[in-house]
Amino acid sequence: MADDLQNYKLQLQQVEAALLTDPENPELLKLKKDLDEVIDLTRDLIKTQLEEQKKSSYIEPASTKAYYDEIEAALIAAEKLVEPSKIWKIGDKCQAKWTEDGQYYDATIEGITAEGEVSVIFEAYQNRSTTTIKELKERVVRNEVFPSNKRHRPNQKEYLKKRKQKKLQRFKELEEEREHDKNKWLNFTMKNSKKPGMKVKSIFASPENVNGRVGIGTCGVSGKPMTEFTHGEKYRKGV
């Protein structure tokens, strides 16, 4: 793609040079506008590719949520080692085990017996159940050890993918337009090459006929013919 960018820049230089002789030509003006846009898009695509290459070298944990949950569980376990046992009472918010699946959910204590049995009501569906004080857990208050935007980072991969697709689509459209205008550009350059003063040819180019000679830059100037070379006579002693 870097080679394409260089090629577009060279084409833009040619168009700009042609505009010096015909600044109001609508076809040239359109070509210049399209080339400017193609160059900008190509630069953006190159930049995007470099960014993707850098990102691909970074290996993210298999499950970011599981990674943070493990850290949180370790912190909770450490807190339990230093905190005294909680004394529960009616009305306390807690986490209680739901017997159907063995998972813990937010609940409120409705009653406590002398034997340590606890009646709770689960907040999600208002279901009631009985458990024991030993199986109660305190509600987890998440300490934002990590910023919330990193815990639940929005998936930007899809957004960047769509953005790149739009650029590629626009790039393709411009390429098709330039291909369509290619013949017009060729006709324009051929037309100008036939105008007096527009044909540029090296004086060291091959002659157009068998009798032609490669000349010097002053040949044909002010009526002077091609420079002739004189052959010096060999010096002879006594002559």
C-alpha positions as CSV (number, residue, x, y, z in Angstrom):
1,M,0.0,0.0,0.0
2,A,3.0,2.3,0.5
3,D,3.9,1.8,-3.1
4,D,0.3,2.8,-4.1
5,L,0.6,5.9,-2.1
6,Q,3.8,6.9,-3.9
7,N,2.2,6.2,-7.2
8,Y,-0.8,8.4,-6.3
9,K,1.5,11.2,-5.3
10,L,3.3,11.0,-8.7
11,Q,0.0,11.1,-10.5
12,L,-1.1,14.1,-8.5
13,Q,2.2,15.9,-9.5
14,Q,1.4,15.3,-13.1
15,V,-2.1,16.6,-12.8
16,E,-0.9,19.7,-10.9
17,A,1.7,20.3,-13.7
18,A,-1.1,20.0,-16.3
19,L,-3.3,22.5,-14.4
20,L,-0.6,25.1,-14.7
21,T,-1.3,25.3,-18.5
22,D,-5.0,24.7,-18.2
23,P,-6.2,25.8,-14.7
24,E,-9.9,25.8,-15.5
25,N,-10.0,22.3,-17.0
26,P,-12.9,20.5,-15.2
27,E,-11.6,17.0,-15.9
28,L,-8.2,17.9,-14.4
29,L,-9.8,19.6,-11.4
30,K,-11.9,16.5,-10.7
31,L,-8.8,14.2,-11.1
32,K,-6.9,16.4,-8.6
33,K,-9.8,16.3,-6.1
34,D,-10.1,12.5,-6.4
35,L,-6.4,11.9,-6.0
36,D,-6.3,14.1,-2.9
37,E,-9.0,12.0,-1.4
38,V,-7.4,8.7,-2.4
39,I,-4.1,9.8,-0.9
40,D,-5.8,10.8,2.4
41,L,-7.7,7.4,2.5
42,T,-4.5,5.5,1.7
43,R,-2.7,7.2,4.6
44,D,-5.5,6.4,7.0
45,L,-5.6,2.7,5.9
46,I,-1.8,2.4,6.4
47,K,-2.2,4.0,9.9
48,T,-5.0,1.6,10.7
49,Q,-2.9,-1.4,9.6
50,L,0.0,-0.4,11.8
51,E,-2.3,0.0,14.8
52,E,-3.9,-3.4,14.2
53,Q,-0.4,-5.0,14.0
54,K,0.5,-3.4,17.4
55,K,-2.8,-4.6,19.0
56,S,-2.3,-8.1,17.6
57,S,1.0,-8.4,19.5
58,Y,-0.8,-7.9,22.8
59,I,-2.3,-11.1,24.4
60,E,-5.3,-10.3,26.6
61,P,-6.3,-12.7,29.4
62,A,-8.7,-15.4,28.1
63,S,-11.5,-14.1,30.2
64,T,-11.1,-10.6,31.6
65,K,-14.2,-10.9,33.9
66,A,-12.9,-14.2,35.3
67,Y,-9.5,-12.6,35.9
68,Y,-11.0,-9.7,37.9
69,D,-13.3,-12.1,39.8
70,E,-10.3,-14.2,40.9
71,I,-8.6,-11.1,42.3
72,E,-11.9,-10.0,44.0
73,A,-12.3,-13.5,45.6
74,A,-8.7,-13.4,46.9
75,L,-9.3,-9.9,48.5
76,I,-12.5,-11.2,50.1
77,A,-10.8,-14.2,51.5
78,A,-8.0,-12.0,52.9
79,E,-10.6,-9.8,54.6
80,K,-12.2,-12.7,56.3
81,L,-8.9,-13.7,57.9
82,V,-8.7,-10.4,59.8
83,E,-12.4,-9.5,60.3
84,P,-14.4,-10.8,63.3
85,S,-17.5,-13.0,62.7
86,K,-20.5,-10.9,61.9
87,I,-23.4,-10.8,64.2
88,W,-26.6,-11.1,62.1
89,K,-29.9,-9.6,63.0
90,I,-33.4,-9.3,61.4
91,G,-33.5,-6.9,58.5
92,D,-29.8,-7.3,57.6
93,K,-28.9,-7.4,53.9
94,C,-27.0,-10.5,53.1
95,Q,-26.2,-13.1,50.4
96,A,-28.0,-16.5,51.0
97,K,-27.7,-19.8,49.2
98,W,-30.7,-20.8,47.0
99,T,-31.2,-24.5,47.6
100,E,-32.3,-25.2,44.0
101,D,-28.9,-24.4,42.4
102,G,-26.6,-23.9,45.3
103,Q,-25.7,-20.3,44.2
104,Y,-25.7,-17.2,46.4
105,Y,-28.1,-14.3,45.8
106,D,-28.9,-11.0,47.5
107,A,-31.5,-11.5,50.3
108,T,-32.9,-9.9,53.5
109,I,-33.1,-11.7,56.9
110,E,-36.7,-12.1,58.1
111,G,-36.1,-14.2,61.2
112,I,-33.4,-16.0,63.3
113,T,-34.0,-18.9,65.7
114,A,-31.9,-19.8,68.7
115,E,-30.7,-22.9,66.9
116,G,-29.1,-20.7,64.2
117,E,-31.7,-21.2,61.5
118,V,-32.4,-18.1,59.3
119,S,-35.4,-17.2,57.3
120,V,-34.6,-15.0,54.3
121,I,-36.4,-13.5,51.3
122,F,-34.5,-13.2,48.0
123,E,-34.8,-9.8,46.5
124,A,-34.8,-10.8,42.8
125,Y,-38.0,-12.8,42.8
126,Q,-39.3,-12.4,46.4
127,N,-38.8,-16.1,47.1
128,R,-38.5,-17.3,50.7
129,S,-36.1,-19.9,52.0
130,T,-34.4,-21.2,55.2
131,T,-30.7,-21.5,55.7
132,T,-28.2,-21.3,58.6
133,I,-26.2,-18.4,60.0
134,K,-23.0,-20.2,58.9
135,E,-24.1,-20.2,55.3
136,L,-24.8,-16.5,55.2
137,K,-22.4,-14.2,53.4
138,E,-22.0,-10.5,53.5
139,R,-23.0,-8.6,50.4
140,V,-20.0,-7.8,48.2
141,V,-19.3,-4.1,47.7
142,R,-17.1,-3.9,44.7
143,N,-14.0,-1.9,45.5
144,E,-13.0,-0.4,42.2
145,V,-9.4,-1.7,42.3
146,F,-9.6,-1.4,38.5
147,P,-11.4,1.4,36.7
148,S,-15.0,0.5,35.8
149,N,-14.3,1.3,32.1
150,K,-11.7,-1.5,32.1
151,R,-13.9,-4.0,33.9
152,H,-16.6,-3.6,31.3
153,R,-14.8,-2.2,28.3
154,P,-17.0,-1.6,25.3
155,N,-16.3,-3.8,22.4
156,Q,-14.7,-1.4,20.0
157,K,-13.4,-4.1,17.6
158,E,-16.7,-4.1,15.7
159,Y,-16.8,-0.3,15.5
160,L,-13.3,-0.2,14.1
161,K,-14.0,-2.9,11.7
162,K,-17.0,-1.1,10.3
163,R,-15.1,2.1,10.1
164,K,-12.3,0.4,8.1
165,Q,-14.9,-1.2,5.8
166,K,-16.4,2.3,5.0
167,K,-12.9,3.6,4.1
168,L,-12.2,0.6,1.9
169,Q,-15.6,1.0,0.2
170,R,-14.9,4.7,-0.5
171,F,-11.4,3.8,-1.7
172,K,-12.8,1.3,-4.1
173,E,-15.4,3.8,-5.4
174,L,-12.6,6.4,-6.1
175,E,-10.5,3.8,-7.8
176,E,-13.4,2.9,-10.1
177,E,-14.0,6.6,-10.9
178,R,-10.3,7.1,-11.7
179,E,-10.3,4.1,-13.9
180,H,-13.4,5.5,-15.7
181,D,-11.5,8.9,-16.2
182,K,-8.3,7.2,-17.2
183,N,-9.1,7.4,-21.0
184,K,-10.0,11.1,-20.6
185,W,-6.6,11.7,-18.9
186,L,-4.8,9.8,-21.7
187,N,-6.6,11.7,-24.4
188,F,-5.7,15.0,-22.6
189,T,-2.0,14.2,-22.4
190,M,-1.9,13.0,-26.0
191,K,-3.7,16.1,-27.2
192,N,-1.3,18.4,-25.3
193,S,1.8,16.5,-26.6
194,K,0.8,17.5,-30.2
195,K,0.6,21.2,-29.4
196,P,3.6,23.3,-30.3
197,G,6.0,23.7,-27.3
198,M,4.3,20.9,-25.4
199,K,6.4,18.0,-26.7
200,V,9.4,17.4,-24.6
201,K,12.0,15.1,-26.0
202,S,15.6,14.5,-24.9
203,I,18.3,15.7,-27.3
204,F,20.0,12.4,-26.6
205,A,17.1,10.3,-27.8
206,S,17.5,7.9,-30.6
207,P,17.2,9.5,-34.1
208,E,13.9,8.9,-35.9
209,N,15.6,7.9,-39.2
210,V,18.7,6.0,-40.2
211,N,20.6,9.2,-41.3
212,G,19.8,11.0,-38.1
213,R,22.5,11.9,-35.6
214,V,22.5,12.5,-31.9
215,G,23.0,16.2,-31.6
216,I,24.3,18.8,-29.2
217,G,21.9,21.2,-27.4
218,T,22.7,24.1,-29.7
219,C,21.8,22.4,-33.0
220,G,19.2,24.2,-35.0
221,V,19.4,27.3,-32.8
222,S,19.7,30.6,-34.8
223,G,20.1,28.7,-38.0
224,K,23.2,27.0,-36.9
225,P,23.6,23.4,-38.2
226,M,24.8,20.5,-36.1
227,T,28.2,21.0,-34.7
228,E,30.9,19.6,-37.0
229,F,34.0,18.0,-35.7
230,T,37.3,19.0,-37.3
231,H,40.0,16.4,-37.7
232,G,43.5,17.9,-36.8
233,E,46.2,17.3,-39.4
234,K,49.1,15.2,-38.1
235,Y,52.1,17.4,-37.4
236,R,54.9,16.6,-39.8
237,K,58.4,17.7,-39.1
238,G,59.6,20.1,-41.7
239,V,56.3,21.0,-43.2
